[in-house]
């Protein structure tokens, strides 16, 4: 018999590739953190001898979910300022709070809190954009989680850096420190067209090309962003990005709510990806992204939660369901973004945007064993005619039973396996008290 490290037998294995495929009574074999085979369970029993095995008789096994856009440390600001438009929320509440509190300790603690929430919800990889990226990177490693760490760039000074050159230098230093960590990758992360100058964008593009890195950017999130760009630069933000060389297969255009048809064609022609954040777009009243048109135009789509301060959950099951429903409602087409497409966006779409689709996003031999088991045992998931449909329209993160990253069990039986020694919930309470005290003061 062939020896493997891990063998997972599930009622359904949903590999994502090919689209809509459902493998009933199959098992996934894993060695050295990689998938080596997906075979019928009766075949697996006679073929493999596993050091660790799991029999999941009421479960769907899916690729780990990929949160394509978040600000993980902002979990410590969850609910701090709600029911406000984006620029009011940012300029009058979030930016002042960050100016007072953001530090390596804040980012470490907030990112750990976010990792625990995401792991328990089946997320195995997140694409982050925030200050002190080295603290976020270490927090992700502490939790055994995969992350793409954004090297944020902004033109104005913060507690982290003084100007765009300083942001870039510090981001590259963080990358140099962690570049050999298998669970980490990196992105250039210019914040937004309204916070980054032409000169800084040019540097970002040059470095991204030299180091073969994605460019993670808020783009066309609000109508105010577009009108401000027209006033300041004489062009819409996407046209300005095109002129600066930002558009291309490296670009992860976050939100992309307000797009003209020609701009959708421009994104598609350049091979760019969109990080669709439906809950955040709704909560901040940013609008409805034209997801159906983006997909029809050939644009790769991934899903993101945004930060917990503007969502207020890091819940990718919620994002899948909302993405599918909003695509239908906004297009008037009930067949827009079917369940299989929503699941793909939450897995392989995100992996492709990050340039990691050779490693993540589907259950295939050779790929990393980043896997999520979803229990269908609850009454709310019975009966089941189509497990893919159930994952998007009926299941929730509370139904996640197991999460593996690189073949290591990181969540099981309602518990995080790699819980950091200091209790994150108590630390979050301390940050809460500090922010409340200074807000009242």
N, C-alpha and C positions, 0 to 999 in steps of 0.2 A: 504493500500500500504506500501511497505517496504521502509523506509527512508535510503538514502545513501548520502554520501558527494558529489560524482561526478558521472556523467553519460556521457560517450562519445559514440556517435553514429557515425559510419564511414561507408563509402561505402564498404571498405574491412578491416577486422581485420586479421592480419597475425600473428598467435601466435608463430610461429617457431616450436612448438611441437604440433602435429606430423610434420615431415619435409614436406615442400611444401604445407601445409594446407592453404587455403584461405577461410575465412568466410565472405560471402557477406551479406551486410546489417545487421551487428551485432553491438551490443553495449557492452561496458565494464563498469561495475559498481564498484565503489571504495568507501571504508569506512576506515577511520583511516589510510590512506596511503596504504592500501592493496586492491588487486583485490578480489571482492566477487563473481562476476559472469560474464560470457560472454554468452550473449543470443541474439537471433534475435531481431532486433530493434522494431518490432511490439510487441513482448512479453515484452520488457523492458518498453515500454510506459505504459503498464497497470500494470506492477509489481512494478516499482520503482518510488519513489518521491525523486528527487535529489535537493540538495541545490544549486548545480552548474551543468549546463549541456552544452554540445557542440554538435552541429549537423554538421558533416564534410562530406558533400555529395559528394565531389570529392577527398576524401583522403584515403590513406592506413594508418592504425594504426599499428605500429610495436613496439616491445620492444625497450627501449632506447639502443643506441649503446654503446659498452664497448671498450674503447681504452686500450688494454692490455699492451701497453708499450709506455711510453713517459717520457720526461724530461720537465715538464711543464714550469718551470721558464726560460728555454732556448728560449722561445718565444721572449725575449728581445735581442737575438742574431740572429734573423731571417735574413738570407742573409749576415751575417757578413763575412763569408769566404766560398765561393761556388766553385764548380768544382774542388775539391781536393780529393785525396784518404784519407781513414779513418785516418791513423796514422799521415800523414802530417797535416790534418785538426785538429786533436786533439792536437798534440804536438807543432805545430807552431802557432796555432791561438786560439783554444777554451780553452785549459788549461791556457795559459798566460792571456787571457781575464778574465777567472774565478778567477785566482789568484789576479787580481787587483780589481775586482768588486763584486764578490759574497759575499752577506751579507744577513741577514734576510730581509732587505728592498727590495733587488734585487729579492729574491725568492718570497716574498709576491706579489710584483708588477707583476713579470713575470708570476706567477701562476694565478693571477686574469685575466690577459690578455688572457692566455691560456683557462681558464674556460669559458670566454665569447665567444671565438672563437668556442670551442667545443660545448657549449650549443646551439649556433645558428646552429650548424651542426648536431643536434640530439644525441650528446654524453651525456649520463647521468652519466657515471662512468669512471674514468681513473685510471690506475695503474702507479704511479709515482716513479721515482728514481732520487733523487737529494739531494743536501746539504740543511741544515737547514729545516728538514722535518716538524718541528713544524710551521714554517712560511707557508709552502705549505698547511698544514692541515687547518690552520686558513683561508687562502685565499679560499680554497674550500668551507668551511663553510660559509664564507661571501657571496659566490655566490649561496649558496643553492645546491651545487653539491656533488654527491657521489664520494668518492675517496678511493683508496687503497694506503696508504702512505708507500713508501719504506724507510726502515732504512738502509741507504747506508753504505757500509763498503769498505774501501780502505786502503792499507798499508802505503801510503805516506801522509805527512801532507798537509792540506789545511787551508783556513781561518776558516773552520768549526771545524776541529778536528786534533789532532796531530798524532794519530796512530790508528790501527785497534780497540784496546780496547776502545779508546776514542770515536770513531765513534759508536761502539755498545752501549756504556753507554749512549751517548746522544740520540741515536735513541730510546732506551728503555725508557728513560725519557720522550721523546715526546709521545710515545705510552701510558705511564702511565697518562699523562696529558689529552689525548683525547680519552681514551679507551671506555668511556661511550657515545660517540657521535654516534648516530645511522647511520649517513651518512658516517662514516669513518671506515675503516679496515686497517690492517697493514701487511707488508711483510718484511722479511729479504731481504736485497738487496745488496749482494756482487757484486761489479761492474763487474768484469770480471776475468777470470783465470790469465791474465797477470798483474793484479793490486792487487791481493789478495793472501796471502801466505797460505800454507797448514794449519798452526796453526789457522789462522783467519777463514778459511773455516770450520775447526772442531768446532770452537766456534759457528759459524753461524748455523751449522746443529744441534748442541745440543740445542741451544735456540729455533730454529724452532720447534723441536720436543716437547720441554717442553711447549711452548706457542701455539702450533698448528697453525703455520704460514707458508704461502707459501715462497719459495725462488726464488727471481726474479733476473736473472743472464744473462748477455750477454754471448753467447756461440757459438763457431764455426761461427763467423761473417765473418772472412776473412782467406785467405790462409796464410797470415803473422802470424796471431794468432796461427795457427796450427804448422807452421814451428818453431816459437819461442818456443812453448811448447815442441816440439820434441827435440829441442836443449837444453832447460833448464831443462826439467823434464824427458826426455826420453820416453814420451808418448804423445798421442794426448789429447787435453783438456778434451774431454768427458770421456776418459778412466781414466784420473786423477780424475775427479769429481766422477766417479764411485768408485774408490778406497777410496776416502775421505768420501763416504756416502752421497754425495749431490744428486745423482739420486734417484728419488722416485716420488710419486704422488704430493708432494709439489712443485717440480721443475717447474718453468716457464723458459724455455730455449729460450732466445730472439735471434732472427735472424735464427740460425740453418741453415745456408746456405750450408756449406760444410760438408756433411754427407755421410759416406759410408753406404752401405746397412745394414751391421751388426750394425752400430750405430743407424740406424732407428729402428731396431729390439730391441736394448737395451733400447731406449727411450720408446718404446711401452711396453716392458716387465716390466719396472719400473713404468708405469702409468704416465709418465711425460707429460707436455704440452709444446707446442711451440707457442711463440708469433711471428707471421709472419709479417714482416714490409716491404712490397714490394717496396714502393716508396723510402725509405731510402736505401734499398739494391741496387736499381738501381742508385740512385744519387751518392752514394759513390763507385759505381762500385764494390760492394762486391760480387755480383754474383746472381744466381737464386736458391732460396731455393727449394728443391725437395718436394713441397707441395703434389703433387699427390701421391708420394710414402709414405709420412708421413700419409696421410689419409688412403691409402690402407692398411698400416701397423697397423692402429688402434690408431695412436697418436692423441690426442686432439689438435686442432688448434684454436687459437684465432688470432685476427688481432690488430696491433698497428701502430701508425704513426711514432714512434720515436719522437725526439724533433723537434721543428720548425727550429732549426739551421741546420738540415740535411734532411729536407723534401721538401718544407718549409711550409707545410700546416698541420694543425691538422684536416684532412678531412677524416672521415671514409668511406664516400661514394666513394671517390677516392681509398681508400685501398681495398674496396670490389671489385670494378671493376678491378683494376690492379691484385689483387690476382687471380681472376677467369681467366683473360686473360693470365697471365703469366703461370698459371698451364697448360692451354691448349697448349700454344706455346712451353713451355719447354719440355712437355711430348709427343707432337705430337698427343694428344688425345683431340678431341673437346668436349668430354664428361667429361673431368677432371674438378673438382670443378664447378659443375653447380650452378646456381644462388641461389638455396635454401641452398646449402652448404656454399656459401660465406656469405649469410645472417646469417646463424647459427654461423659461425666463428666470426662474428662481434657482436654477442649477447650471445648466450648460451655457445659457446666455450670459450669466455673470462670469463664468469661467472664461468664456471666449473674450469678453471685454477686458479681462485682466491679462490676457495672453497666457492663460493657464489651462486652456481646454485640452491640452495633451496630457494633463495630470488630473484634472478635476471635472466635475459636472455631470458625469454619467458613470454607470456601472459597466465597465469594460475591462477585459484582461490588460494588465500593464498599468492601469491607472491607480492612483492612491486610494486606499480603502478608507475614504471619508464617507461614512454611511450613517443613515438615520432610519430607525425602525419606528413605525407608527402603529399603535395597537388599534384594532377595529373592534375591540371587545365591548365597548360601551353601547348602551341602547340607542344612543343618538347616531350610531354608525351602522345600524341594522335596519333592513337588510341591505346587502351591498350587491348591486348589479355591475358597477363599474368602479374599481378601486381608484383609478386616476381621477375620475369625477369626484369621488368621495374626498380625496386628499385636498382638493381645491375648494369644494363647496360645502363640505360637512365637517371634516376633521379640523382640529385646532391644535395649538402647541401643547395643550394639556394631554394630548393623546400620544405624544412622543415618549417612547419607553427606553430606548437605547440610542446612544450616539458614539460612533467610533471616528477617530481622526488618525490617519496613517495606521490603521489597524489596532489602535489602542482605545479601550473603552473609557470614554470621558464622562458619560452620563448614563446612569442606570438606576432603576427603582426610585426615581425622584431625587436622586442625589448626584451632585457633581463629584467626580472621582478625584480630580486634582484641586481640591479646595485649598487655597492659600492658607498659611498658618494663622494669619491675623483675620479675624472674622469681618468679612466685608460689610455685613449688615450693620454691625456696630459702628464701623468707620463711616458708612454712609450717613448714619444718624448724627455723628459728630459734625460732618460737613453740613448737614441740614441745619443744625443748631447754629453753626457759624454764619451761614448765609442769611438765616432768618434774623439773627441778632444784628448783623450789619445793615440789613434792609430796613429794619425798624429804626436803627440808629440814624 
